[in-house]
Amino acid sequence: MAEASSPPPPQVSKNRKHRKDKPWDDDTIDHWNVTQFKPDEIKGPFLEESSFATLFPKYRERYLKEVWGHVTSALDKHGLACTLDLVEGSMTVKTTRKTFDPYIILKARDMIRLLSRSVPFPQAVKILEDGVECDVIKIGNLLRNKERFVKRRQRIIGPNGSTLKAIELLTGCYVLVQGNTVSAMGNFKSLKEVRRIVIDCLKNIHPIYHIKELMIKRELAKDPKLAEENWDRFLPKFKKQSQKPQKKNSEDSPLTGANAVNGEAGTATAKTKKEKIKPKTYTPFPPPQQPSKIDLQLESGEYFLKPRQKKMAEEQKKLQKQQEHREKRELERQTMFIPPIEDGTASAKKEKKEKRKREAQDNDVVDAQSIDKTKDDKDAKKKKTSKDK
């Protein structure tokens, strides 16, 4: 009876059916924790020498010469050697017999890469610590237009570097924009966010949208109740609102002045024309099959041409189109130099001149008569006044 009441054994998947327990199958071990590598853990030197080299621009030469002593001492603590070649313009790091950490060479490679991308030495040396990673994002090939690229790159920095500072505070990363690259330092999760913000910014999505999203996520993370819930309902959803250009139809555009009267009659006739639809004759048979591209080529004889002949024919068509376009443009240019048409001939001009002279003479006669009349009126008035006295 006791055997019947016991619970059934837990079901094991096919993949783990024949798997034996391992020493690290323990809940107390944190598998995500990066343990520190100590010199005592290695028995002897590495069998092979590993080395990495990177080039640096000319303007970084002076700074690297000043700082190279500090770089050498920082790498010497981890048993690494480094060389600075000013003739070639390169930096090299390599392992030695004293190197004990097998992964430190990759960290040193990242450090010289950051130094070449204008990251100051006190910041770049932090990459040698555990838990600090870097990402050099190439942005130079994302846009063709140089002016547009400069404007969008400036958006990452923002006014007085405010946008860049907000990104650094929310992600917990160090970010530096230099030339055609953006250098970032931090943990993997934060670096992923920085890369998304930078690439989206160059794809014309403003960083402020991502900053708002990160701020909301930061507040939601503080609440333990929402730890296992989906946050999509809290996050803002931005949609691109682009207005479609309105088609300017002659019918829709309002008419003014004298055109308004004629336009009303015109629109009425146009409406009646639109309304009249001719009824189609019914045929029980399907419409005839349209010729395919190959049928048309067979008909014209183009199908049997050789590739070279086809290419020549295409080039000929292209040249013909170009010639037609050139002639059209030339005609448009010539119209600018055609003199305007003048009304009347030479005889008509003479008649106009004579007419103007006659009108001027008539005006002079009228003026003289009016002056004489006013004088006579004045004399008459004077005589009247003298008689009264």
Backbone hydrogen bonds, N-H to C=O, Kabsch-Sander energy under -0.5 kcal/mol:
donor,donor_aa,acceptor,acceptor_aa,energy
5,S,1,M,-1.5
6,S,2,A,-0.8
6,S,3,E,-0.5
17,K,14,K,-1.0
25,D,22,K,-1.5
26,D,24,W,-2.3
29,I,26,D,-1.1
31,H,29,I,-0.9
33,N,30,D,-0.9
35,T,33,N,-0.8
38,K,36,Q,-0.6
41,E,38,K,-1.3
42,I,39,P,-1.0
52,F,93,V,-2.4
54,T,91,M,-2.4
56,F,89,G,-2.1
60,R,57,P,-1.4
61,E,58,K,-1.5
64,L,60,R,-2.4
65,K,61,E,-1.9
66,E,62,R,-1.5
67,V,63,Y,-1.8
68,W,64,L,-1.5
70,H,67,V,-0.9
71,V,67,V,-1.8
72,T,68,W,-2.3
73,S,69,G,-1.9
74,A,70,H,-2.1
75,L,71,V,-2.1
76,D,72,T,-2.0
77,K,73,S,-1.0
78,H,75,L,-0.8
79,G,76,D,-1.4
80,L,75,L,-2.2
81,A,94,K,-2.6
83,T,92,T,-2.3
85,D,83,T,-0.5
85,D,90,S,-2.7
86,L,84,L,-0.8
89,G,85,D,-1.6
90,S,85,D,-2.1
91,M,54,T,-2.8
92,T,83,T,-2.4
93,V,52,F,-2.7
94,K,81,A,-2.5
95,T,50,S,-2.2
96,T,79,G,-1.0
99,T,96,T,-0.9
100,F,78,H,-0.5
104,I,101,D,-0.7
106,L,103,Y,-1.0
107,K,103,Y,-1.2
108,A,104,I,-2.3
109,R,105,I,-1.9
110,D,106,L,-1.8
111,M,107,K,-1.7
112,I,108,A,-2.1
113,R,109,R,-1.6
114,L,110,D,-2.1
115,L,111,M,-2.2
116,S,112,I,-1.7
117,R,113,R,-0.9
118,S,115,L,-1.1
119,V,114,L,-2.1
123,Q,120,P,-0.8
124,A,120,P,-2.5
125,V,121,F,-2.5
126,K,123,Q,-1.0
127,I,124,A,-1.5
128,L,125,V,-1.4
129,E,126,K,-1.6
132,V,129,E,-1.1
133,E,131,G,-0.6
133,E,186,G,-2.8
135,D,184,A,-2.3
137,I,135,D,-0.8
137,I,182,V,-3.0
138,K,136,V,-0.6
139,I,137,I,-0.6
139,I,180,N,-2.6
140,G,180,N,-1.2
142,L,139,I,-1.1
149,F,145,N,-1.9
150,V,146,K,-2.3
151,K,147,E,-2.0
152,R,148,R,-2.3
153,R,149,F,-2.2
154,Q,150,V,-1.8
155,R,151,K,-1.0
156,I,152,R,-0.8
156,I,153,R,-0.6
157,I,153,R,-0.9
158,G,154,Q,-3.1
161,G,158,G,-1.7
162,S,159,P,-1.4
163,T,157,I,-0.7
164,L,157,I,-1.8
165,K,161,G,-1.8
166,A,162,S,-2.0
167,I,163,T,-2.1
168,E,164,L,-2.2
169,L,165,K,-2.3
170,L,166,A,-2.2
171,T,167,I,-2.3
172,G,168,E,-1.9
174,Y,185,M,-2.5
175,V,173,C,-0.5
176,L,183,S,-2.8
178,Q,176,L,-0.6
178,Q,181,T,-2.4
181,T,178,Q,-1.9
182,V,137,I,-2.2
183,S,176,L,-2.8
184,A,135,D,-1.9
185,M,174,Y,-2.2
186,G,133,E,-2.5
191,L,187,N,-2.3
192,K,188,F,-1.8
193,E,189,K,-1.3
194,V,190,S,-2.3
195,R,191,L,-2.4
196,R,192,K,-1.8
197,I,193,E,-2.3
198,V,194,V,-2.5
199,I,195,R,-2.4
200,D,196,R,-2.1
201,C,197,I,-1.9
202,L,198,V,-1.6
203,K,199,I,-0.7
204,N,201,C,-1.2
205,I,200,D,-2.4
206,H,204,N,-0.6
209,Y,206,H,-1.4
210,H,206,H,-0.6
211,I,207,P,-2.4
212,K,208,I,-2.2
213,E,209,Y,-1.8
214,L,210,H,-2.5
215,M,211,I,-2.1
216,I,212,K,-2.0
217,K,213,E,-2.2
218,R,214,L,-2.2
219,E,215,M,-1.6
220,L,216,I,-2.3
221,A,217,K,-2.1
222,K,218,R,-0.6
222,K,219,E,-0.6
223,D,219,E,-0.5
223,D,220,L,-1.0
226,L,223,D,-0.7
227,A,224,P,-1.1
229,E,226,L,-0.6
234,F,231,W,-1.2
235,L,231,W,-1.4
238,F,236,P,-0.7
241,Q,239,K,-0.6
242,S,240,K,-0.9
243,Q,241,Q,-0.5
249,N,247,K,-1.2
253,S,249,N,-1.7
259,N,256,T,-1.2
260,A,257,G,-1.0
261,V,257,G,-0.6
261,V,258,A,-0.5
262,N,258,A,-1.2
263,G,259,N,-2.9
264,E,260,A,-1.7
265,A,261,V,-1.2
266,G,262,N,-2.1
267,T,263,G,-2.9
268,A,264,E,-1.7
269,T,265,A,-1.9
270,A,266,G,-2.3
271,K,267,T,-2.5
272,T,268,A,-1.8
273,K,269,T,-2.0
274,K,270,A,-2.3
275,E,271,K,-2.3
276,K,272,T,-1.4
277,I,275,E,-0.9
278,K,276,K,-0.5
296,L,292,S,-2.1
297,Q,293,K,-1.9
298,L,294,I,-2.5
299,E,295,D,-2.2
300,S,296,L,-2.1
301,G,297,Q,-1.4
302,E,297,Q,-1.1
303,Y,297,Q,-1.5
304,F,301,G,-0.7
305,L,302,E,-1.2
310,K,306,K,-2.7
311,K,307,P,-2.2
312,M,308,R,-2.1
313,A,309,Q,-2.3
314,E,310,K,-2.3
315,E,311,K,-2.3
316,Q,312,M,-2.3
317,K,313,A,-2.2
318,K,314,E,-2.3
319,L,315,E,-2.6
320,Q,316,Q,-2.3
321,K,317,K,-2.4
322,Q,318,K,-2.3
323,Q,319,L,-2.3
324,E,320,Q,-2.3
325,H,321,K,-2.5
326,R,322,Q,-2.4
327,E,323,Q,-2.5
328,K,324,E,-2.2
329,R,325,H,-2.3
330,E,326,R,-2.2
331,L,327,E,-2.2
332,E,328,K,-1.9
333,R,329,R,-2.0
334,Q,330,E,-2.3
335,T,331,L,-1.6
336,M,332,E,-0.6
336,M,333,R,-1.0
337,F,334,Q,-1.2
338,I,335,T,-0.8
349,K,345,T,-1.5
350,K,346,A,-1.9
351,E,347,S,-2.1
352,K,348,A,-2.0
353,K,349,K,-2.0
354,E,350,K,-2.5
355,K,351,E,-2.3
356,R,352,K,-2.1
357,K,353,K,-2.0
358,R,354,E,-2.4
359,E,355,K,-2.4
360,A,356,R,-2.0
361,Q,357,K,-2.5
362,D,358,R,-2.7
363,N,359,E,-1.9
364,D,360,A,-1.7
365,V,361,Q,-2.2
366,V,362,D,-2.2
367,D,363,N,-2.0
368,A,364,D,-2.1
369,Q,365,V,-2.3
370,S,366,V,-2.1
371,I,367,D,-1.8
372,D,368,A,-2.2
373,K,369,Q,-2.1
374,T,370,S,-1.8
375,K,371,I,-1.9
376,D,372,D,-2.3
377,D,373,K,-2.0
378,K,374,T,-1.8
379,D,375,K,-2.2
380,A,376,D,-2.2
381,K,377,D,-1.8
382,K,378,K,-1.9
383,K,379,D,-2.2
384,K,380,A,-1.9
385,T,381,K,-1.9
386,S,382,K,-1.9
387,K,383,K,-2.0
388,D,384,K,-1.8
389,K,385,T,-1.4
